[in-house]
Amino acid sequence: MELSESLKNVALYFLFLAKKRDKPVTLHKLQKLVYYAQAWSLVLNNKKLFEEEIEAWIHGPTIRSLHLYYERFALNPIEEEIDTKIESKFNDEDKDLLNQVWKVYSKYDADYLEYLTHQELPWQKAREECDLNPNPFFPPVISIDLMKEYYSDKLIFSKKR
């Protein structure tokens, strides 16, 4: 299964930041960073960063093609040669968003990010569908509309504090 260029670039950008800051990233953590990047892009920039669906796997939001692409690393940090020109693949708005997602979420380990997504409505709502269709090979898709609504509400709430 191939990654779209847009998804691959988002993943590579986070791996670039990880290498630059000497903060290794596993596939499990990368999945969560990419998920949050998509969520906050929907809210702040009113657009998707990539077209792939995000599924509600037992360990949190997962993009199947990203999982298959990097699964060879298992639980180890992803090590890949990254062209330093990866930054040029993004406009300033998207690069700023990715940097902010990194700043907020990279300080947490993969297990905490999994815990965090499990506390949030988009993953919970999609997992409810597992009761109706418990086939582990076809986990339910997390609704893009619900992601946008949920994280928009979080942003509004945080501004009121």
FENKAHU-V222171 format. One record per residue. N is the residue number from 1. RES is the residue in one small letter. PHI is phi as a letter, one per 20 degrees, with the letter a starting at -180 (* if undefined). Layout:
N;RES;PHI  N;RES;PHI
This chain:
1;m;*  2;e;e  3;l;e  4;s;f  5;e;f  6;s;f  7;l;f  8;k;f  9;n;f  10;v;f  11;a;f  12;l;f  13;y;f  14;f;f  15;l;f  16;f;f  17;l;f  18;a;f  19;k;f  20;k;g  21;r;d  22;d;l  23;k;c  24;p;g  25;v;c  26;t;e  27;l;f  28;h;g  29;k;f  30;l;g  31;q;g  32;k;f  33;l;f  34;v;f  35;y;g  36;y;f  37;a;f  38;q;f  39;a;g  40;w;f  41;s;f  42;l;g  43;v;f  44;l;e  45;n;d  46;n;l  47;k;b  48;k;e  49;l;e  50;f;b  51;e;e  52;e;g  53;e;f  54;i;d  55;e;e  56;a;e  57;w;f  58;i;g  59;h;e  60;g;o  61;p;g  62;t;b  63;i;d  64;r;g  65;s;f  66;l;f  67;h;f  68;l;f  69;y;f  70;y;d  71;e;f  72;r;f  73;f;e  74;a;l  75;l;e  76;n;e  77;p;g  78;i;f  79;e;c  80;e;b  81;e;f  82;i;c  83;d;f  84;t;f  85;k;e  86;i;g  87;e;f  88;s;f  89;k;f  90;f;c  91;n;f  92;d;g  93;e;f  94;d;f  95;k;f  96;d;f  97;l;f  98;l;f  99;n;f  100;q;f  101;v;f  102;w;g  103;k;f  104;v;f  105;y;d  106;s;f  107;k;f  108;y;e  109;d;e  110;a;f  111;d;f  112;y;f  113;l;f  114;e;f  115;y;g  116;l;f  117;t;f  118;h;f  119;q;e  120;e;d  121;l;g  122;p;g  123;w;f  124;q;g  125;k;f  126;a;f  127;r;f  128;e;g  129;e;f  130;c;f  131;d;f  132;l;e  133;n;c  134;p;e  135;n;f  136;p;f  137;f;e  138;f;c  139;p;f  140;p;f  141;v;e  142;i;f  143;s;f  144;i;f  145;d;f  146;l;f  147;m;g  148;k;f  149;e;f  150;y;f  151;y;f  152;s;f  153;d;f  154;k;f  155;l;f  156;i;f  157;f;f  158;s;f  159;k;f  160;k;f  161;r;f
